Amino acid sequence: MPVPARLAPLLAQFDFARQRLGDRMAGPLMDSGNGTEVQVGPMTDAEYLWEPGPGCWSVRRHADGPGPGATVLVGAGEFGRDTTPPPHPEPAPFTTIAWRLSHLAELLALRADHTNGSHSLTRDDYRVSGDVATAVKAFSAAADAWRDALLSADDEALDTVGHCTYPHGSDPEELFLDVVWWVNQEILHHGAEIALLRDLYRLGNAAS
């Protein structure tokens, strides 16, 4: 099925953003933003779980319970992600790379399921990764699933309210084209945050 003209630039933006984030986390090379390739080392588990200050939300073992200010560890398996039912704390807790990457992978995987899958998965079904290697693979798999969901959409689907039934957002009340745009900005802004945290971690280690 040909890609609808309105979807093509958003698909290209998604491909660039996910590739750049994946390279930024795994190395050995990444696009600096102007087409120049620069070297980057692979992320370590210590970096993935690094808490720059007190009160951070992160990924933790269910057996250890939630972190400061959180009341729930959401996710299946040994690990969960700190959260609390709405209303969330204000100001929002600072979150680790592990938290942000888990959030990104989960929203991609679940939205894919609620677009062209079973329309049944929730956060309680999503397996949270406790180490960076598993987390990066999970992000890549979730991004592939979301891309497949995009390729399944025609112009009618793009104009359909509730084409994606993702239960943890406003998707059931949104045009699918708007959901596609929203997912792109999630990858762009969380990807930038992860990149900055990598830089700060590197600088902190260099100073110590």
Disulfide bonds with the S-S distance in Angstrom:
none
